[in-house]
């Protein structure tokens, strides 16, 4: 939702009071955790993909540009397509072992799940 269309917490739409000021705070920007603080899960998935296998990386905490950058690195290393959104990175194909190796080399912590 854009800042222009964001509803006010107090329900006020407009005020003619010249002394009225904007007293609510914007939400703090989400920060990306360091790789050593990230706990990622890597798994294979074929649900709702017509039987095609994809490698899923779940649990990324951070900004969308950082998620997309990590997704791009993984897709480039694998030479495959995919996407990165909503804290998930999808890499088309069975690259689980390679992705686990690269994430460990880059300092990420992997959990079972």
Residue, then its C-alpha position, 0 to 999 in steps of 0.5 A: x500500500x502506498x503512503x498516500x493511500x495508507x489509512x490513519x490509525x486514528x481514522x482521521x481523513x482530513x483536518x481543518x485545524x491549523x495546529x494539528x500535526x501528523x503524530x503517528x510514526x511510519x513502520x520501521x524499515x525491515x533490515x536484512x540479517x547477516x548471513x550468520x544470523x539467517x536460518x535457512x531451509x533447503x528442500x525439494x518440492x514438486x507440489x502444484x508444479x505439474x510434477x516438475x521439481x524445484x529447489x526451495x530456500x525458505x526462511x530468509x529474513x530481510x529486504x526484498x532487494x536482498x532476497x532477489x540478489x541472493x536468488x539471482x546468485x543461486x540461479x546464476x550458479x545453477x544456470x537455471x530459472x526461478x523466482x524470489x518473493x515472500x521470503x522464498x527462493x525457487x530454483x527450477x530443478x534439483x540443485x539441493x546439494x549444490x545450493x546447500x554447499x554454496x549457502x554454507x560457503x557464503x556463511x548461512x546457517x542451514x536447518x533441517x525442515 
